């Protein structure tokens, strides 16, 4: 709002940082760079709790709430177990992806898990795990995972490769249908 209603090209958020408190009740340390997703999750958590006993309870969920479906398919008996998780922002890999479409494709790629105890056939066997979108929010916030851990250097590395995203995207192919 400050930038919209003035001719200035920047805004110093120091007053906000000093008045906003972290989980421990301390002001934000402006000398430490923090993860944007962690900050968003923290502020949404605080907002959710403060709205809990008001007529606005569920407001964040109704606007930003979506669900992912993690599907585990037993390679031995074909049984499918589904775990549903709620999200306010969707974290997507960007490593080895050139655009948002690639990141969504990577999200639903099959991953094999060995020695998984199947709840149906009661055997330890391989299962395939895939992640889909179960429900989409009205407003989708996407967090691009640009910080990755490099096993060679044992350090976090920021990816700086070009990453493209369209003005509109159809996510129908990434939505799971109930089993």
FIFI-219078 format. One line per field, with one value per residue: residue in one letter; residue number from 1; x, y, z of N, C-alpha, C, CB in turn. Coordinates in nm, 2 decimals, padded with zeros to 4 digits. Glycine has a CB too. Example, Ala and Ser with C-alpha at 12.3 -4.5 7.8 and 13.67 -1.06 7.14 Angstrom:
sedren = a, s
gumar = 1, 2
n.c1 = 01.32, 01.28
n.c2 = -00.57, -00.22
n.c3 = 00.78, 00.71
ca.c1 = 01.23, 01.37
ca.c2 = -00.45, -00.11
ca.c3 = 00.78, 00.71
c.c1 = 01.32, 01.29
c.c2 = -00.33, 00.00
c.c3 = 00.78, 00.79
cb.c1 = 01.13, 01.41
cb.c2 = -00.45, -00.06
cb.c3 = 00.90, 00.57
% end
This chain:
sedren = x, x, x, x, x, x, x, x, x, x, x, x, x, x, x, x, x, x, x, x, x, x, x, x, x, x, x, x, x, x, x, x, x, x, x, x, x, x, x, x, x, x, x, x, x, x, x, x, x, x, x, x, x, x, x, x, x, x, x, x, x, x, x, x, x, x, x, x, x, x, x, x, x, x, x, x, x, x, x, x, x, x, x, x, x, x, x, x, x, x, x, x, x, x, x, x, x, x, x, x, x, x, x, x, x, x, x, x, x, x, x, x, x, x, x, x, x, x, x, x, x, x, x, x, x, x, x, x, x, x, x, x, x, x, x, x, x, x, x, x, x, x, x, x, x, x, x, x, x, x, x, x, x, x, x, x, x, x, x, x, x, x, x, x, x, x, x, x, x, x, x, x, x, x, x, x, x, x, x
gumar = 1, 2, 3, 4, 5, 6, 7, 8, 9, 10, 11, 12, 13, 14, 15, 16, 17, 18, 19, 20, 21, 22, 23, 24, 25, 26, 27, 28, 29, 30, 31, 32, 33, 34, 35, 36, 37, 38, 39, 40, 41, 42, 43, 44, 45, 46, 47, 48, 49, 50, 51, 52, 53, 54, 55, 56, 57, 58, 59, 60, 61, 62, 63, 64, 65, 66, 67, 68, 69, 70, 71, 72, 73, 74, 75, 76, 77, 78, 79, 80, 81, 82, 83, 84, 85, 86, 87, 88, 89, 90, 91, 92, 93, 94, 95, 96, 97, 98, 99, 100, 101, 102, 103, 104, 105, 106, 107, 108, 109, 110, 111, 112, 113, 114, 115, 116, 117, 118, 119, 120, 121, 122, 123, 124, 125, 126, 127, 128, 129, 130, 131, 132, 133, 134, 135, 136, 137, 138, 139, 140, 141, 142, 143, 144, 145, 146, 147, 148, 149, 150, 151, 152, 153, 154, 155, 156, 157, 158, 159, 160, 161, 162, 163, 164, 165, 166, 167, 168, 169, 170, 171, 172, 173, 174, 175, 176, 177, 178, 179
n.c1 = 00.08, 00.20, 00.39, 00.22, 00.07, 00.25, 00.53, 00.76, 01.02, 01.09, 01.06, 01.12, 01.11, 01.16, 01.02, 00.80, 00.93, 01.04, 00.82, 00.68, 00.67, 00.85, 00.81, 00.91, 00.85, 01.02, 01.15, 01.18, 01.50, 01.67, 01.91, 01.95, 01.90, 01.60, 01.40, 01.15, 00.92, 00.90, 00.86, 00.61, 00.45, 00.47, 00.34, 00.09, 00.01, -00.01, -00.21, -00.42, -00.46, -00.53, -00.77, -00.93, -01.14, -01.33, -01.57, -01.44, -01.31, -01.15, -01.11, -00.85, -00.81, -01.02, -00.95, -00.67, -00.62, -00.54, -00.52, -00.29, -00.24, -00.08, 00.00, 00.04, 00.14, 00.12, 00.36, 00.33, 00.06, -00.10, -00.25, -00.37, -00.28, -00.37, -00.26, -00.37, -00.28, -00.29, -00.24, -00.11, 00.06, 00.23, 00.52, 00.76, 01.00, 01.28, 01.51, 01.68, 01.46, 01.30, 01.08, 00.76, 00.57, 00.73, 00.82, 00.58, 00.53, 00.75, 00.67, 00.47, 00.61, 00.69, 00.82, 01.02, 00.99, 01.15, 01.11, 00.87, 00.60, 00.32, -00.02, -00.22, -00.15, 00.03, 00.30, 00.65, 00.75, 00.82, 00.70, 00.53, 00.55, 00.35, 00.28, 00.00, -00.22, -00.50, -00.71, -00.76, -00.66, -00.84, -00.67, -00.35, -00.05, 00.28, 00.58, 00.90, 01.16, 01.46, 01.68, 01.91, 02.06, 02.39, 02.55, 02.82, 02.97, 02.86, 02.69, 02.44, 02.31, 02.23, 02.01, 02.05, 01.96, 01.78, 01.42, 01.11, 00.77, 00.42, 00.16, -00.09, -00.21, -00.30, -00.40, -00.52, -00.42, -00.27, -00.42, -00.55, -00.78, -01.03, -00.97
n.c2 = -00.12, 00.12, 00.16, 00.17, 00.41, 00.61, 00.79, 00.67, 00.42, 00.21, 00.04, 00.04, -00.21, -00.21, -00.12, -00.29, -00.54, -00.51, -00.49, -00.72, -01.05, -01.35, -01.71, -01.74, -01.51, -01.30, -01.01, -00.99, -01.08, -00.86, -00.89, -01.14, -01.35, -01.50, -01.79, -01.75, -01.91, -02.04, -01.81, -01.73, -01.95, -01.93, -01.68, -01.73, -01.93, -01.79, -01.61, -01.78, -01.89, -01.66, -01.59, -01.80, -01.80, -01.63, -01.49, -01.52, -01.76, -02.02, -01.87, -01.84, -02.10, -02.13, -01.96, -02.00, -02.27, -02.60, -02.94, -03.21, -03.54, -03.82, -04.11, -04.44, -04.73, -05.07, -05.29, -05.56, -05.65, -05.46, -05.28, -04.96, -04.70, -04.40, -04.09, -03.79, -03.45, -03.12, -02.80, -02.46, -02.34, -02.44, -02.63, -02.66, -02.84, -02.70, -02.77, -02.91, -02.84, -02.66, -02.50, -02.41, -02.61, -02.83, -02.86, -02.93, -03.17, -03.32, -03.33, -03.53, -03.75, -04.10, -04.26, -04.51, -04.71, -04.91, -05.22, -05.16, -05.19, -05.33, -05.25, -05.41, -05.67, -05.74, -05.78, -05.70, -05.50, -05.36, -05.04, -04.80, -04.45, -04.16, -03.82, -03.62, -03.34, -03.29, -03.13, -02.80, -02.47, -02.16, -01.95, -02.00, -02.04, -02.07, -02.21, -02.19, -02.41, -02.31, -02.33, -02.58, -02.88, -02.95, -03.25, -03.29, -03.07, -03.04, -02.83, -02.57, -02.46, -02.20, -02.21, -02.07, -02.09, -02.03, -02.00, -02.05, -01.93, -01.96, -01.72, -01.82, -02.14, -02.48, -02.71, -02.96, -03.21, -03.28, -03.34, -03.57, -03.83, -03.97, -04.29
n.c3 = 00.00, 00.08, -00.13, -00.34, -00.30, -00.30, -00.45, -00.42, -00.48, -00.33, -00.01, 00.33, 00.55, 00.82, 01.05, 01.06, 01.09, 01.34, 01.50, 01.45, 01.58, 01.64, 01.67, 01.93, 02.05, 02.00, 01.83, 01.47, 01.35, 01.16, 01.05, 00.97, 00.70, 00.61, 00.53, 00.29, 00.27, 00.53, 00.68, 00.58, 00.65, 00.92, 00.97, 00.87, 01.04, 01.28, 01.21, 01.16, 01.42, 01.56, 01.44, 01.51, 01.71, 01.61, 01.38, 01.14, 01.13, 00.97, 00.74, 00.61, 00.52, 00.34, 00.14, 00.08, 00.12, 00.02, -00.09, -00.09, -00.23, -00.13, -00.28, -00.22, -00.37, -00.36, -00.49, -00.49, -00.43, -00.53, -00.38, -00.28, -00.08, 00.05, 00.16, 00.28, 00.27, 00.40, 00.26, 00.26, 00.10, -00.19, -00.23, -00.47, -00.65, -00.83, -00.93, -01.21, -01.37, -01.61, -01.62, -01.47, -01.54, -01.57, -01.30, -01.17, -01.30, -01.20, -00.94, -00.94, -01.02, -01.01, -00.72, -00.59, -00.30, -00.09, 00.11, 00.24, 00.46, 00.37, 00.43, 00.34, 00.22, 00.42, 00.38, 00.36, 00.11, -00.22, -00.28, -00.48, -00.47, -00.53, -00.58, -00.59, -00.66, -00.46, -00.39, -00.51, -00.41, -00.38, -00.42, -00.53, -00.38, -00.47, -00.38, -00.48, -00.47, -00.44, -00.30, -00.25, -00.11, -00.14, -00.18, -00.24, -00.15, 00.09, 00.17, 00.16, -00.15, -00.37, -00.64, -00.95, -01.21, -01.51, -01.48, -01.59, -01.59, -01.67, -01.74, -01.70, -01.60, -01.65, -01.42, -01.42, -01.50, -01.29, -01.08, -00.85, -00.89, -00.69, -00.54
ca.c1 = 00.00, 00.29, 00.44, 00.11, 00.02, 00.35, 00.61, 00.88, 01.04, 01.12, 01.00, 01.20, 01.01, 01.22, 00.92, 00.72, 01.02, 01.06, 00.69, 00.64, 00.74, 00.87, 00.75, 00.96, 00.81, 01.13, 01.14, 01.26, 01.64, 01.68, 02.05, 01.96, 01.81, 01.51, 01.33, 01.02, 00.81, 00.89, 00.79, 00.47, 00.39, 00.46, 00.24, -00.04, -00.02, -00.05, -00.34, -00.52, -00.49, -00.60, -00.91, -01.00, -01.26, -01.41, -01.66, -01.36, -01.25, -01.15, -01.09, -00.73, -00.83, -01.11, -00.88, -00.54, -00.61, -00.55, -00.47, -00.21, -00.27, 00.03, -00.05, 00.14, 00.08, 00.20, 00.39, 00.30, -00.08, -00.17, -00.33, -00.33, -00.30, -00.37, -00.24, -00.41, -00.21, -00.34, -00.13, -00.14, 00.15, 00.28, 00.66, 00.80, 01.14, 01.32, 01.64, 01.66, 01.34, 01.31, 00.96, 00.66, 00.51, 00.83, 00.81, 00.45, 00.56, 00.84, 00.60, 00.40, 00.69, 00.69, 00.94, 01.01, 01.03, 01.18, 01.09, 00.75, 00.51, 00.19, -00.13, -00.32, -00.10, 00.11, 00.44, 00.74, 00.77, 00.84, 00.58, 00.56, 00.48, 00.33, 00.21, -00.09, -00.30, -00.63, -00.80, -00.69, -00.72, -00.88, -00.54, -00.24, 00.08, 00.38, 00.71, 01.00, 01.28, 01.58, 01.80, 01.93, 02.17, 02.49, 02.62, 02.96, 03.03, 02.79, 02.64, 02.32, 02.35, 02.11, 02.01, 02.03, 01.93, 01.65, 01.30, 00.99, 00.63, 00.32, 00.06, -00.20, -00.17, -00.41, -00.34, -00.61, -00.35, -00.19, -00.52, -00.58, -00.91, -01.04, -00.96
ca.c2 = 00.00, 00.24, 00.19, 00.21, 00.54, 00.71, 00.79, 00.60, 00.30, 00.11, 00.05, -00.02, -00.28, -00.23, -00.11, -00.42, -00.64, -00.49, -00.51, -00.86, -01.14, -01.49, -01.81, -01.73, -01.38, -01.21, -00.94, -01.05, -01.03, -00.81, -00.92, -01.28, -01.38, -01.61, -01.85, -01.69, -02.01, -02.05, -01.69, -01.74, -02.05, -01.87, -01.57, -01.79, -02.00, -01.69, -01.56, -01.89, -01.90, -01.54, -01.59, -01.92, -01.78, -01.52, -01.53, -01.54, -01.89, -02.09, -01.78, -01.87, -02.23, -02.12, -01.89, -02.06, -02.41, -02.70, -03.07, -03.31, -03.68, -03.90, -04.24, -04.55, -04.85, -05.19, -05.36, -05.71, -05.68, -05.35, -05.20, -04.82, -04.63, -04.25, -03.99, -03.65, -03.34, -02.99, -02.70, -02.32, -02.30, -02.57, -02.62, -02.73, -02.85, -02.63, -02.83, -02.98, -02.81, -02.53, -02.42, -02.45, -02.73, -02.94, -02.88, -03.01, -03.31, -03.38, -03.36, -03.65, -03.86, -04.22, -04.29, -04.65, -04.72, -05.06, -05.27, -05.09, -05.29, -05.31, -05.27, -05.50, -05.80, -05.76, -05.81, -05.59, -05.51, -05.23, -04.96, -04.67, -04.33, -04.05, -03.71, -03.54, -03.24, -03.35, -03.01, -02.68, -02.36, -02.04, -01.87, -02.10, -01.99, -02.16, -02.18, -02.25, -02.46, -02.26, -02.37, -02.72, -02.92, -03.01, -03.35, -03.28, -02.96, -03.04, -02.69, -02.53, -02.39, -02.14, -02.23, -01.95, -02.12, -01.96, -02.08, -01.98, -01.97, -01.89, -01.63, -01.91, -02.28, -02.58, -02.81, -03.07, -03.34, -03.31, -03.36, -03.71, -03.87, -04.06, -04.43
ca.c3 = 00.00, 00.08, -00.26, -00.43, -00.27, -00.30, -00.57, -00.39, -00.55, -00.23, 00.12, 00.43, 00.64, 00.96, 01.16, 01.06, 01.14, 01.49, 01.57, 01.43, 01.67, 01.59, 01.76, 02.06, 02.10, 01.97, 01.70, 01.36, 01.33, 01.03, 00.99, 00.92, 00.59, 00.65, 00.43, 00.27, 00.30, 00.67, 00.73, 00.54, 00.73, 01.06, 00.98, 00.85, 01.17, 01.38, 01.17, 01.19, 01.57, 01.60, 01.38, 01.55, 01.79, 01.55, 01.26, 01.03, 01.14, 00.84, 00.63, 00.53, 00.45, 00.23, 00.03, 00.04, 00.16, -00.08, -00.03, -00.17, -00.21, -00.15, -00.30, -00.21, -00.44, -00.33, -00.61, -00.48, -00.43, -00.60, -00.28, -00.29, 00.04, 00.02, 00.27, 00.24, 00.35, 00.38, 00.24, 00.23, -00.01, -00.25, -00.25, -00.59, -00.70, -00.96, -00.98, -01.33, -01.43, -01.68, -01.60, -01.37, -01.58, -01.53, -01.16, -01.14, -01.35, -01.11, -00.82, -00.95, -01.06, -00.92, -00.64, -00.53, -00.16, -00.06, 00.24, 00.30, 00.51, 00.31, 00.52, 00.29, 00.21, 00.54, 00.35, 00.33, -00.04, -00.28, -00.31, -00.56, -00.41, -00.62, -00.51, -00.67, -00.60, -00.43, -00.41, -00.53, -00.33, -00.47, -00.45, -00.51, -00.36, -00.51, -00.33, -00.56, -00.39, -00.51, -00.22, -00.24, -00.04, -00.23, -00.11, -00.26, -00.07, 00.22, 00.19, 00.08, -00.27, -00.43, -00.78, -01.02, -01.35, -01.56, -01.46, -01.65, -01.55, -01.76, -01.68, -01.66, -01.60, -01.63, -01.33, -01.42, -01.51, -01.17, -00.97, -00.84, -00.87, -00.57, -00.58
c.c1 = 00.09, 00.34, 00.34, 00.07, 00.13, 00.43, 00.74, 00.89, 01.08, 01.06, 01.09, 01.11, 01.06, 01.12, 00.83, 00.81, 01.04, 00.93, 00.64, 00.73, 00.74, 00.80, 00.79, 00.93, 00.92, 01.10, 01.22, 01.40, 01.66, 01.82, 02.06, 01.85, 01.73, 01.44, 01.19, 00.90, 00.79, 00.82, 00.64, 00.39, 00.37, 00.35, 00.10, -00.09, -00.07, -00.19, -00.45, -00.56, -00.57, -00.74, -00.99, -01.13, -01.34, -01.49, -01.57, -01.28, -01.26, -01.13, -00.96, -00.74, -00.92, -01.05, -00.75, -00.52, -00.64, -00.51, -00.39, -00.25, -00.14, -00.02, 00.06, 00.08, 00.18, 00.23, 00.36, 00.15, -00.16, -00.25, -00.28, -00.37, -00.28, -00.36, -00.27, -00.34, -00.26, -00.22, -00.19, -00.05, 00.21, 00.43, 00.70, 00.95, 01.17, 01.45, 01.61, 01.53, 01.36, 01.19, 00.86, 00.60, 00.60, 00.83, 00.69, 00.47, 00.65, 00.77, 00.53, 00.48, 00.69, 00.83, 00.92, 01.06, 01.04, 01.14, 00.97, 00.65, 00.37, 00.08, -00.23, -00.27, 00.00, 00.25, 00.52, 00.78, 00.79, 00.70, 00.62, 00.48, 00.47, 00.25, 00.13, -00.16, -00.44, -00.73, -00.71, -00.75, -00.77, -00.77, -00.43, -00.11, 00.19, 00.52, 00.81, 01.13, 01.41, 01.70, 01.80, 02.06, 02.27, 02.57, 02.77, 03.03, 02.97, 02.74, 02.51, 02.37, 02.22, 02.12, 01.98, 02.00, 01.79, 01.54, 01.19, 00.86, 00.53, 00.23, -00.06, -00.15, -00.29, -00.35, -00.43, -00.53, -00.27, -00.29, -00.55, -00.73, -00.92, -01.04, -01.09
c.c2 = 00.12, 00.27, 00.23, 00.35, 00.65, 00.70, 00.72, 00.46, 00.18, 00.14, -00.02, -00.08, -00.29, -00.21, -00.23, -00.53, -00.63, -00.51, -00.65, -00.95, -01.28, -01.58, -01.80, -01.59, -01.27, -01.13, -01.01, -00.99, -00.99, -00.84, -01.06, -01.30, -01.51, -01.66, -01.79, -01.79, -02.03, -01.93, -01.69, -01.84, -02.00, -01.77, -01.63, -01.87, -01.90, -01.63, -01.66, -01.90, -01.77, -01.53, -01.71, -01.90, -01.66, -01.58, -01.56, -01.67, -01.96, -02.00, -01.82, -02.00, -02.22, -02.04, -01.96, -02.21, -02.51, -02.83, -03.14, -03.45, -03.76, -04.05, -04.34, -04.68, -04.97, -05.26, -05.51, -05.73, -05.57, -05.26, -05.06, -04.76, -04.48, -04.17, -03.85, -03.55, -03.21, -02.90, -02.56, -02.27, -02.43, -02.55, -02.71, -02.73, -02.77, -02.69, -02.93, -02.95, -02.67, -02.44, -02.48, -02.59, -02.85, -02.97, -02.96, -03.15, -03.38, -03.41, -03.49, -03.77, -03.98, -04.23, -04.43, -04.65, -04.87, -05.09, -05.20, -05.20, -05.25, -05.34, -05.37, -05.64, -05.84, -05.80, -05.69, -05.60, -05.37, -05.16, -04.84, -04.56, -04.22, -03.95, -03.64, -03.43, -03.31, -03.24, -02.89, -02.56, -02.25, -01.96, -01.97, -02.02, -02.09, -02.12, -02.26, -02.29, -02.43, -02.29, -02.52, -02.76, -03.00, -03.12, -03.35, -03.18, -02.96, -02.90, -02.67, -02.44, -02.33, -02.16, -02.10, -01.97, -02.05, -02.06, -01.99, -02.03, -01.89, -01.80, -01.71, -02.05, -02.37, -02.69, -02.94, -03.20, -03.37, -03.34, -03.51, -03.73, -03.97, -04.21, -04.51
c.c3 = 00.00, -00.05, -00.36, -00.42, -00.26, -00.43, -00.54, -00.45, -00.46, -00.10, 00.22, 00.54, 00.78, 01.07, 01.17, 01.13, 01.29, 01.56, 01.56, 01.52, 01.61, 01.69, 01.90, 02.12, 02.08, 01.84, 01.60, 01.36, 01.19, 00.97, 00.94, 00.81, 00.63, 00.53, 00.41, 00.31, 00.45, 00.73, 00.70, 00.62, 00.87, 01.07, 00.95, 00.97, 01.27, 01.34, 01.19, 01.33, 01.61, 01.55, 01.44, 01.63, 01.74, 01.43, 01.14, 01.04, 01.01, 00.72, 00.54, 00.46, 00.33, 00.11, -00.02, 00.06, 00.04, -00.01, -00.14, -00.13, -00.24, -00.16, -00.30, -00.27, -00.42, -00.46, -00.61, -00.50, -00.50, -00.51, -00.29, -00.15, 00.01, 00.15, 00.22, 00.33, 00.31, 00.35, 00.22, 00.11, -00.06, -00.28, -00.36, -00.61, -00.82, -01.01, -01.10, -01.40, -01.49, -01.67, -01.50, -01.41, -01.55, -01.38, -01.11, -01.19, -01.25, -00.98, -00.82, -01.00, -00.96, -00.85, -00.58, -00.39, -00.13, 00.08, 00.31, 00.34, 00.46, 00.41, 00.47, 00.29, 00.33, 00.50, 00.33, 00.18, -00.09, -00.30, -00.40, -00.49, -00.52, -00.54, -00.62, -00.59, -00.58, -00.45, -00.43, -00.45, -00.43, -00.51, -00.43, -00.50, -00.39, -00.45, -00.41, -00.48, -00.46, -00.43, -00.21, -00.17, -00.13, -00.15, -00.13, -00.17, 00.08, 00.27, 00.11, -00.03, -00.33, -00.58, -00.85, -01.17, -01.38, -01.53, -01.51, -01.60, -01.63, -01.67, -01.63, -01.67, -01.57, -01.54, -01.33, -01.43, -01.39, -01.05, -00.97, -00.83, -00.76, -00.62, -00.55
cb.c1 = -00.10, 00.40, 00.51, -00.02, -00.06, 00.45, 00.63, 00.90, 01.14, 01.28, 00.85, 01.30, 00.99, 01.33, 00.83, 00.68, 01.16, 01.11, 00.58, 00.65, 00.67, 01.02, 00.78, 01.11, 00.78, 01.26, 01.18, 01.18, 01.74, 01.66, 02.15, 01.93, 01.88, 01.41, 01.32, 01.00, 00.84, 01.04, 00.86, 00.45, 00.47, 00.59, 00.27, -00.04, 00.10, 00.05, -00.33, -00.46, -00.36, -00.52, -00.90, -00.91, -01.23, -01.31, -01.76, -01.26, -01.31, -01.28, -01.07, -00.61, -00.88, -01.24, -00.85, -00.43, -00.71, -00.47, -00.59, -00.06, -00.38, 00.14, -00.13, 00.18, 00.06, 00.13, 00.55, 00.34, -00.13, -00.26, -00.32, -00.40, -00.20, -00.50, -00.10, -00.56, -00.06, -00.43, -00.04, -00.13, 00.26, 00.20, 00.74, 00.72, 01.19, 01.33, 01.71, 01.68, 01.22, 01.33, 00.89, 00.55, 00.49, 00.97, 00.81, 00.33, 00.63, 00.96, 00.50, 00.28, 00.84, 00.66, 00.96, 01.09, 00.93, 01.32, 01.21, 00.69, 00.51, 00.17, -00.20, -00.36, -00.02, 00.05, 00.44, 00.87, 00.66, 00.92, 00.50, 00.51, 00.57, 00.26, 00.31, -00.20, -00.31, -00.64, -00.90, -00.69, -00.61, -00.99, -00.53, -00.23, 00.10, 00.39, 00.73, 01.04, 01.27, 01.57, 01.79, 01.93, 02.13, 02.59, 02.56, 02.99, 03.01, 02.88, 02.75, 02.22, 02.42, 02.11, 01.90, 02.16, 01.92, 01.66, 01.29, 01.00, 00.61, 00.24, 00.02, -00.33, -00.05, -00.47, -00.33, -00.70, -00.25, -00.10, -00.64, -00.51, -00.97, -01.17, -00.85
cb.c2 = 00.00, 00.21, 00.06, 00.12, 00.54, 00.69, 00.93, 00.58, 00.31, 00.10, 00.00, 00.09, -00.42, -00.12, 00.02, -00.46, -00.63, -00.35, -00.41, -00.90, -01.14, -01.53, -01.95, -01.74, -01.39, -01.28, -00.79, -01.03, -01.14, -00.67, -00.89, -01.38, -01.40, -01.57, -02.00, -01.64, -02.15, -02.06, -01.56, -01.77, -02.18, -01.81, -01.46, -01.89, -02.08, -01.57, -01.52, -02.03, -01.91, -01.41, -01.60, -02.00, -01.75, -01.41, -01.43, -01.43, -01.98, -02.16, -01.64, -01.88, -02.33, -02.04, -01.75, -01.99, -02.44, -02.67, -03.16, -03.29, -03.73, -03.89, -04.24, -04.58, -04.82, -05.29, -05.35, -05.76, -05.70, -05.41, -05.26, -04.75, -04.67, -04.21, -04.00, -03.63, -03.35, -02.93, -02.74, -02.23, -02.20, -02.60, -02.66, -02.68, -02.99, -02.48, -02.91, -03.13, -02.80, -02.56, -02.40, -02.35, -02.73, -02.90, -02.74, -02.94, -03.31, -03.28, -03.24, -03.63, -03.82, -04.34, -04.18, -04.75, -04.65, -05.10, -05.26, -04.99, -05.29, -05.40, -05.14, -05.46, -05.82, -05.86, -05.89, -05.60, -05.58, -05.24, -04.91, -04.69, -04.28, -04.10, -03.61, -03.64, -03.11, -03.41, -03.00, -02.64, -02.29, -01.96, -01.74, -02.19, -01.93, -02.19, -02.22, -02.16, -02.61, -02.11, -02.30, -02.79, -03.01, -02.91, -03.49, -03.25, -02.83, -03.10, -02.59, -02.45, -02.48, -01.98, -02.34, -01.86, -02.27, -01.93, -02.11, -02.00, -01.95, -01.99, -01.51, -01.89, -02.31, -02.63, -02.76, -03.06, -03.33, -03.19, -03.27, -03.77, -03.92, -04.04, -04.50
cb.c3 = 00.12, 00.18, -00.31, -00.41, -00.14, -00.18, -00.62, -00.23, -00.65, -00.21, 00.13, 00.50, 00.59, 00.97, 01.13, 00.92, 01.07, 01.51, 01.52, 01.28, 01.82, 01.57, 01.71, 02.07, 02.24, 01.97, 01.72, 01.23, 01.38, 01.02, 01.10, 01.04, 00.45, 00.76, 00.45, 00.13, 00.24, 00.74, 00.67, 00.39, 00.73, 01.10, 00.87, 00.73, 01.22, 01.39, 01.02, 01.14, 01.65, 01.56, 01.23, 01.65, 01.94, 01.49, 01.24, 01.02, 01.26, 00.82, 00.68, 00.63, 00.55, 00.28, 00.08, 00.12, 00.26, -00.20, 00.01, -00.16, -00.30, -00.03, -00.44, -00.06, -00.59, -00.23, -00.63, -00.34, -00.30, -00.70, -00.14, -00.40, 00.15, -00.05, 00.33, 00.24, 00.34, 00.49, 00.12, 00.35, 00.03, -00.37, -00.12, -00.71, -00.72, -00.93, -00.87, -01.31, -01.32, -01.83, -01.74, -01.36, -01.74, -01.58, -01.09, -01.21, -01.49, -01.08, -00.79, -01.04, -01.08, -01.00, -00.52, -00.62, -00.06, -00.09, 00.32, 00.20, 00.67, 00.18, 00.54, 00.15, 00.08, 00.63, 00.21, 00.42, -00.11, -00.42, -00.18, -00.71, -00.29, -00.75, -00.44, -00.73, -00.68, -00.28, -00.29, -00.68, -00.24, -00.39, -00.37, -00.64, -00.21, -00.66, -00.17, -00.68, -00.36, -00.54, -00.07, -00.39, 00.08, -00.29, -00.15, -00.40, -00.13, 00.33, 00.16, 00.17, -00.37, -00.39, -00.82, -01.01, -01.37, -01.71, -01.30, -01.81, -01.40, -01.83, -01.77, -01.75, -01.50, -01.76, -01.19, -01.54, -01.63, -01.13, -01.00, -00.71, -01.01, -00.49, -00.50
% end
